[in-house]
Amino acid sequence: MTEVLQKMCDDEWTSFGVKSTFIVKFPEDPASSAPLTFTSICGWGWRFAHTLSPQLDQSATISGRGISVSFNPHLIYYVGYGKVTFHTEVENLIPIENESGNVEINLPISIPGKKLHSSHYSSTYTRLLQSYLYPEDALGPASISIWVRFPDALGINFSCPPAPVNMPVRLENALLQTIHGGDVIDLKFYAYTRAGFTPSGTGYVARPRPLFGKLGFLRGHSESLDEYLSGISGTADVQFSESKIVDLDGEMEVEERFTEYDYMSDSDLDPDEQEEIEIEARDTDNTSTASEAVEIVLSDAHSTSPSTSSQSLKSGRKGRVVVIKGHAYKTWHALIHYLYTNKVTFRTSTSQQDSSPNPECSAKSMYKLAHRFELEGLKALALKAIKAQLSSETIVREAFSSFTSLYPEVLEIEAEFLLKHLPRLQNQIDEMLKSICDEMRPNSLAMLRRIVFGRNGGLSAIRNVSEPQVSLVTFADGEASEPYIDIIEDE
């Protein structure tokens, strides 16, 4: 069946809130009905849903098709946003009952008998916004615009940048540039594909590969990303060395290995199986920063004779070169794909290599990248994938990892999962605690605090132990002992 609510454009940020606009495509058969169906993701994680009724009479004089539109929290079902306001405006639709088009819903939505962190709860539960009648004699297609506004106390200013740039606008601008000889590609990224360790244990990344992009397609997704791109393009106050124009098809010398990568457990890096026979000093002396490395790349690109360099820039594709040193090739590839198409594919433990036509990446690696550029929608998708991949076999290792300690949202969902399965994980917990004590792992402090002192009761809730009681023991000579804590177990 054809999708009934079809997005007319990308979401818009307005002074009232996030606006999603849909055109209503009714089935050709006027007697047909449809089960609950969801739209694509809107805003930073919610969806809308609809049901159809075949023939609806509002009065003796008006008849037509009925459609009910509902709100589904989806990826934000567990977040305490408070009272959220929904305002709808329609064309060629007649509201039934609620003619003002305004509805208020408290988030998270409380459902009697349902646990908040139930996957069924998050994926299927909806709250009705409005029902409409599409008259038989309507002169044109029906459309629905829905504004979602969050409480002012949250400090979300919808009227300020960044305002998402619609894909058709970016595509149009890029095509207009080609009319005057502009290139569809004006950026070249180098990102590393492999990771390994030297004989002394120093970690490194190696074997950079190129990726290409268009600056105009990458803008308009977040203020942080726009600032980064402005530095690359030379329009920022503090310009990066990447702002120089080079021949994108020319030969470039990029560092084959880099030893200051901050995420050596990145699963988007393949193991480097090449034997390490180079002199180790080559690694330890490499202390250049990312911007300095790019400066070397650009300088090498111009190190040929003036006539050769000039001719190269005239004949080749001109653009800017960036060396990515904080994220893997697979992650950066998936990011560009997402910014172009709004689609992302996360690799799972059971997924087969090259099984998807889209580039696949690690959810944790993408969460790290989305967090850096404040891409909230992408962060929500990555967080959902991280949660879906948790298992009792891996939770202890994941919960006490350095990655988890850096991101409170990840720590929270992993702590909840760990507490839920704690009784059968005692042996793994014991081994982890011994490792923490032996190796003095400071990054595990946040997780230990969350488990022991968390709002769900931590270990005390598992043992069914009450609050500690302070007692004094009085000896025969009348002297009192030092206070001691008496743990009293509930019967």
C-alpha positions in Angstrom: 0.0 0.0 0.0 1.3 3.5 -0.8 2.3 5.6 2.2 -0.6 7.9 3.1 1.4 10.6 5.0 4.3 11.6 2.7 6.7 14.3 3.8 6.7 17.2 1.4 10.1 18.6 2.6 12.6 18.3 5.4 11.6 19.5 8.8 11.7 23.2 9.4 12.7 25.1 12.5 10.3 28.0 13.1 9.7 30.5 15.9 7.0 28.1 17.3 8.8 24.8 17.0 9.8 22.0 14.6 7.4 21.9 11.7 6.7 18.7 9.7 4.6 18.9 6.6 2.9 16.0 4.9 0.7 15.6 1.8 -2.1 13.1 2.3 -2.3 10.4 -0.4 -5.5 8.5 0.0 -5.9 5.0 -1.6 -7.8 5.0 -4.8 -10.5 2.7 -3.4 -12.7 4.9 -1.3 -13.9 1.9 0.8 -10.4 0.9 1.8 -9.0 1.3 5.3 -5.5 1.0 6.7 -4.0 -0.2 10.0 -1.8 2.0 12.1 1.1 3.2 9.9 4.1 5.4 10.9 5.9 8.2 9.0 9.6 8.5 8.7 11.5 10.0 11.7 10.8 13.7 12.3 12.7 16.2 14.4 15.3 14.4 16.5 13.5 11.1 16.9 9.7 11.2 17.0 7.2 10.1 14.4 3.6 10.5 13.4 1.1 7.8 12.6 -2.3 7.6 10.9 -5.3 5.3 10.5 -7.9 5.5 7.8 -11.6 5.0 7.9 -13.3 4.1 4.6 -16.4 6.4 4.6 -17.1 8.9 7.2 -20.2 11.1 7.5 -19.8 14.3 9.5 -23.3 15.5 8.9 -26.2 14.9 6.6 -24.6 17.2 4.0 -20.9 16.3 4.2 -19.3 12.9 3.5 -15.8 11.8 2.6 -12.7 9.9 3.8 -11.6 9.8 7.4 -8.0 10.0 8.7 -6.8 10.1 12.3 -3.3 11.5 13.0 -1.4 10.5 16.2 2.0 11.2 17.8 4.6 8.5 18.5 7.6 9.4 20.7 9.7 6.6 19.2 13.4 7.5 20.0 12.6 10.1 22.6 10.0 8.0 24.5 12.1 7.9 27.7 13.2 11.6 27.9 11.5 13.9 30.4 10.7 16.9 28.3 7.6 17.8 30.2 4.5 19.3 28.5 5.0 19.3 24.7 2.6 21.4 22.6 1.3 20.2 19.1 -0.3 22.6 16.7 -1.7 21.5 13.4 -2.8 23.3 10.2 -4.5 21.6 7.3 -5.6 22.2 3.7 -8.7 20.5 2.3 -9.4 18.7 5.5 -12.2 19.3 8.1 -11.2 18.9 11.7 -13.5 16.7 13.8 -14.0 17.6 17.5 -10.8 19.6 18.2 -11.1 22.5 15.8 -8.3 24.6 17.4 -5.6 22.2 16.3 -3.7 22.4 19.6 -2.9 19.4 21.8 -0.6 19.1 24.9 1.1 15.8 25.8 3.4 15.2 28.7 6.7 13.4 27.9 7.5 10.7 28.9 4.0 9.3 28.4 2.9 7.2 31.3 1.0 4.1 30.4 -0.6 2.0 33.1 0.8 -1.5 33.2 3.7 -0.7 30.8 7.3 -0.3 31.8 8.9 2.9 30.5 11.9 1.1 28.9 9.9 -1.4 27.0 10.8 -1.7 23.3 7.1 -2.4 22.5 6.2 0.8 24.3 8.7 2.9 22.4 8.0 1.6 18.9 4.2 1.3 18.8 2.5 3.5 21.4 0.7 6.6 20.0 -1.4 9.5 21.4 -4.2 10.9 19.2 -3.7 14.5 17.9 -6.7 15.0 15.6 -9.2 13.3 13.3 -10.1 14.8 9.9 -12.6 14.5 7.1 -11.5 14.7 3.5 -14.7 15.8 1.7 -15.7 14.0 -1.5 -16.0 17.3 -3.3 -12.6 18.7 -2.2 -10.9 20.7 -5.0 -7.4 19.7 -4.3 -5.1 17.3 -2.4 -5.0 17.4 1.4 -2.0 18.4 3.5 -1.1 18.5 7.2 1.5 20.7 8.9 2.4 19.8 12.5 4.4 22.0 14.8 6.1 20.4 17.9 7.1 22.9 20.6 8.9 22.0 23.8 8.7 23.9 27.2 10.5 27.2 27.3 12.3 26.0 30.5 14.3 23.6 28.4 16.0 26.6 26.6 15.4 25.3 23.1 15.3 28.4 20.8 13.7 27.4 17.6 14.1 30.8 15.9 17.9 30.8 16.0 20.4 28.9 13.8 21.0 26.2 12.8 18.0 26.0 10.6 18.1 22.7 8.6 18.7 23.3 4.9 16.3 21.2 2.8 17.9 18.7 0.5 16.2 20.1 -2.6 17.7 23.6 -1.9 21.2 22.2 -1.6 20.8 20.1 -4.6 19.4 23.1 -6.6 22.4 25.3 -5.5 24.9 22.7 -6.5 23.3 22.1 -9.9 23.2 25.9 -10.5 26.9 26.0 -9.9 27.5 23.4 -12.6 25.9 25.7 -15.1 28.8 28.1 -14.7 31.4 25.4 -14.7 31.4 24.6 -11.0 32.3 21.1 -9.7 30.0 18.8 -7.9 33.0 17.7 -5.8 35.1 20.3 -4.0 36.3 18.4 -0.8 38.7 15.5 -0.4 38.9 13.7 2.9 41.6 11.3 3.9 40.6 8.9 6.8 42.5 6.0 8.2 41.3 2.4 7.7 43.5 0.2 10.0 44.9 0.1 13.5 47.7 -1.8 15.1 50.4 -1.7 17.8 54.2 -1.4 17.6 56.4 -3.9 19.4 56.5 -1.6 22.4 52.7 -1.4 22.6 52.2 2.1 21.0 48.9 2.2 19.2 48.7 3.7 15.7 46.3 4.0 12.8 47.4 3.4 9.2 46.5 3.2 5.5 44.5 6.4 4.8 41.9 6.3 2.0 40.2 9.2 0.2 36.5 10.2 0.3 35.0 13.0 -1.7 32.2 15.4 -0.9 30.5 18.7 -1.7 30.7 21.5 0.8 27.2 22.8 0.0 25.7 19.3 0.7 27.3 19.1 4.1 26.2 22.5 5.5 23.0 23.2 7.4 22.8 20.2 9.7 24.3 21.7 13.0 26.0 24.8 14.1 29.1 22.9 15.2 29.5 21.1 11.8 29.0 24.4 10.0 31.7 26.0 12.1 34.0 23.2 11.2 33.2 23.5 7.5 33.7 27.3 7.6 37.2 26.7 8.9 37.9 24.3 6.0 36.5 26.7 3.4 38.4 29.7 4.7 35.3 31.7 5.7 35.8 31.4 9.5 37.7 34.0 11.6 40.3 31.3 12.4 41.1 29.6 9.1 42.4 26.0 8.9 45.3 25.2 6.6 42.8 23.2 4.6 41.4 26.5 3.2 44.1 26.4 0.4 42.9 25.3 -3.0 44.7 22.2 -4.4 44.3 19.8 -7.3 42.0 17.0 -5.9 43.3 14.6 -8.6 46.9 15.3 -7.9 49.3 13.1 -6.0 49.3 13.8 -2.2 51.6 12.5 0.5 49.5 11.7 3.5 51.0 10.3 6.7 50.8 6.5 6.3 50.7 6.0 10.1 49.5 8.2 13.0 50.1 7.4 16.7 47.9 9.9 18.5 44.5 8.3 17.7 42.3 8.7 20.8 40.0 5.6 20.3 42.1 2.6 19.7 39.2 0.2 20.4 37.4 1.7 17.4 35.7 -1.2 15.7 35.5 0.7 12.4 39.2 0.2 12.1 40.3 -3.1 10.7 43.4 -4.7 12.2 46.7 -3.9 10.5 48.3 -7.2 9.9 51.5 -5.8 8.3 54.6 -6.8 10.2 56.2 -3.9 12.1 59.8 -3.7 10.9 60.2 0.0 10.8 62.3 1.8 13.4 60.1 2.6 16.4 61.5 6.1 16.6 59.5 6.9 13.5 56.3 6.5 15.6 57.4 8.1 18.8 58.8 11.2 17.0 55.5 11.8 15.2 53.9 14.5 17.3 52.3 16.7 14.7 48.8 17.9 15.2 46.0 17.2 12.7 46.2 20.8 11.3 50.0 20.5 11.0 49.7 17.3 9.1 47.3 18.8 6.6 49.7 21.7 6.2 52.3 19.2 5.2 49.9 17.5 2.7 49.1 20.8 1.1 52.7 21.9 0.9 53.7 18.7 -0.7 50.9 19.2 -3.3 52.6 22.4 -4.3 56.2 21.2 -4.1 56.4 20.5 -7.9 57.7 23.1 -10.3 55.6 26.2 -10.7 54.7 25.4 -14.3 53.6 21.8 -13.4 51.6 23.0 -10.4 49.8 25.8 -12.4 48.9 23.4 -15.2 47.6 20.8 -12.7 45.3 23.3 -11.0 43.9 24.3 -14.4 43.3 20.8 -15.7 42.2 18.9 -12.5 39.4 19.3 -10.1 40.1 22.1 -7.6 39.1 21.8 -4.0 40.3 21.4 -0.4 41.9 18.5 1.3 41.3 17.4 4.9 43.0 14.6 6.9 40.7 13.1 9.4 42.6 11.9 12.5 39.9 11.4 15.1 37.5 9.1 13.2 37.8 6.1 11.0 37.2 5.9 7.3 34.1 3.7 7.7 32.6 6.2 10.2 33.3 9.3 8.1 32.0 7.5 5.0 28.7 6.7 6.8 28.5 10.3 8.0 28.7 11.8 4.5 26.1 9.3 3.3 23.8 10.3 6.2 24.2 14.0 5.5 23.4 13.4 1.9 20.5 11.0 2.3 19.4 11.1 6.0 20.0 7.3 6.1 22.5 5.4 8.3 23.2 1.7 8.6 24.8 0.4 11.8 26.9 -2.8 11.7 25.8 -5.6 14.1 27.6 -8.6 15.3 25.5 -10.8 13.0 25.6 -8.6 9.9 27.6 -9.8 7.0 30.2 -7.7 5.3 28.9 -5.9 2.2 25.4 -7.1 2.9 24.0 -3.6 2.7 24.1 -1.2 -0.3 24.8 1.6 2.2 28.0 2.1 4.0 28.0 0.4 7.4 29.6 1.7 10.6 29.8 1.0 14.3 27.1 2.6 16.4 29.6 3.6 19.1 31.9 5.2 16.5 29.1 7.1 15.0 27.8 8.3 18.3 31.2 9.7 19.1 31.3 11.6 15.8 27.6 12.8 16.1 28.4 14.0 19.6 31.3 16.0 18.3 29.2 17.8 15.7 26.0 18.1 17.8 24.0 16.1 15.3 21.2 15.2 17.7 19.1 13.1 15.3 22.1 11.0 14.4 23.1 10.7 18.0 19.6 9.4 18.9 19.8 6.8 16.1 23.2 5.6 17.2 22.1 5.5 20.9 19.1 3.4 19.9 21.4 1.0 18.0 23.9 0.8 21.0 21.0 -0.1 23.3 19.6 -2.7 20.9 23.0 -4.5 20.7 23.5 -4.8 24.5 23.7 -8.4 25.7 24.5 -10.2 28.9 27.7 -11.6 27.3 29.2 -8.2 26.6 27.5 -5.8 29.0 30.2 -6.0 31.7 33.0 -5.2 29.3 31.0 -2.4 27.6 29.8 -0.9 30.9 33.3 -0.4 32.3 34.9 0.7 29.0 36.5 4.1 28.6 34.0 4.9 25.8 31.0 4.5 28.2 32.6 6.7 30.8 32.7 9.7 28.4 29.0 9.8 27.5 26.3 10.0 30.3 23.5 8.8 28.0 25.4 5.7 27.1 26.4 5.1 30.7 22.7 5.4 31.8 21.3 2.8 29.3 24.2 0.4 30.0 23.8 0.8 33.8 20.1 0.0 33.5 20.8 -3.1 31.5 23.5 -4.2 33.9 21.4 -3.8 37.0 18.6 -5.7 35.4 20.8 -8.7 34.7 23.1 -8.3 37.7 22.1 -11.5 39.6 23.5 -13.7 36.8 26.6 -11.6 36.1 28.2 -12.0 39.5 31.3 -13.9 38.2 31.9 -11.4 35.4 31.4 -8.5 37.9 33.9 -10.1 40.3 36.5 -10.4 37.6 35.9 -6.8 36.5 36.2 -5.5 40.1 39.5 -7.4 40.4 40.7 -5.9 37.2 39.8 -2.4 38.3 41.7 -2.9 41.6 44.7 -4.4 39.9 45.0 -1.9 37.1 43.5 1.2 38.8 41.1 2.1 36.0 39.8 5.6 36.9 37.3 5.6 33.9 35.2 3.0 35.8 34.4 5.3 38.7 31.2 6.7 37.1 29.8 3.3 36.4 30.6 2.0 39.9 28.9 5.0 41.4 25.8 4.6 39.2 25.5 0.9 40.1 26.1 1.3 43.8 24.4 4.6 44.5 22.0 4.8 41.5 18.4 5.9 41.8 17.2 2.4 41.3 18.8 1.2 44.5 21.9 -0.3 43.0 23.3 -3.3 44.7 21.2 -2.7 47.8 18.0 -3.1 45.8 19.3 -6.5 44.4 20.1 -7.7 47.9 16.8 -6.3 49.4 18.8 -4.4 52.0 17.4 -1.5 54.0 19.1 1.8 54.8 22.2 1.3 57.1 21.5 1.9 60.8 24.2 3.2 63.1 24.3 1.3 66.4 26.4 1.6 69.7 27.4 -1.4 71.8 27.6 -0.8 75.5 30.1 -3.0 77.4 29.8 -4.2 81.0 32.0 -1.4 82.3 29.5 1.1 80.9 31.7 2.4 78.2 30.3 2.7 74.7 32.1 1.4 71.6 32.9 3.3 68.5 29.8 3.6 66.2 29.5 0.8 63.6 27.1 0.3 60.7 24.5 -2.5 61.2 23.1 -3.8 57.9 19.6 -5.2 58.5 18.1 -7.3 55.8 14.4 -7.1 55.2 12.5 -10.3 55.6 
